[in-house]
Amino acid sequence: MLITSLSAGLTGFTLFVTIIGMFLSAFMLTVPVIYEKYDKLARLARALKEMRIGFILTGIGTAFSLLIA
């Protein structure tokens, strides 16, 4: 009984982390494209060009990937 509920919880966590990782990747890809094409989200695109923000977001994505590996 305990193993079944534990595996269900880990499966849910893995799905959650995977979906969050996909949203993070899509966010990091679409914001500069929207800025270049439509001239919207200028402040967000400027923030993403900062080296430390890129390191933070990449680190979060890597940590999530390592959690589910």
N, C-alpha and C positions, 0 to 999 in steps of 0.2 A: 504494500500500500504506500509506504513512504517513498520507495524508489519510483513508483509511477507518478506521484505528485511532484517529485523532484525533477524527473525528466521532462514533465510537461512544463514546469516552470523554466527550466533551462532552454527548452525549445522556444517558449514565448520570448524569453530574453534575447535569444539569438535572432529571432525574427525582428524584434524591436531594434536591436543594434544594427542589423543589416539594412533595414528600411531607413533608419536615421543616417547611416553612411551614404546611402543613395541620395537622400535629400541634401546632405552636405556637399557631395560632389556636384549635384545639379546646381546648387546655389553658387558654388565657386565658379562654375562654368558659365552660367547664364547672366550673372550680374555684369561682368565686363562686356558681354555681347550686347546686352540691352543698352548699356551706356554708349557703346560705339555706334549702334544702329539707330537708336531712338533718342539719344541724349537725355536719358532718364537715369535715375539712381546714381547721380554724380558723386554724392558724398560717400555712398557705400562702395562704389568702384574705386574711389580714391583711397578709402581705408583698406581695401583688399590689395592695393598696390604696395602698401607698407610691408616691409620685410617681416616685422614681428607678428603682424596679423596673419600672414601666410604661414609662418612657423607654428603659431598657435592652432590654426585650423587644421594644418597638416598633422600636427601632433595629436590633436583630438581624434582625427580620422584613423591614424595609426594605432592609437590606444584602443579604439573600438575594434579595429581589426584584430589586434592581439588578444583582446578579451574573448572573441568568438573563435579564435584559432585553436 
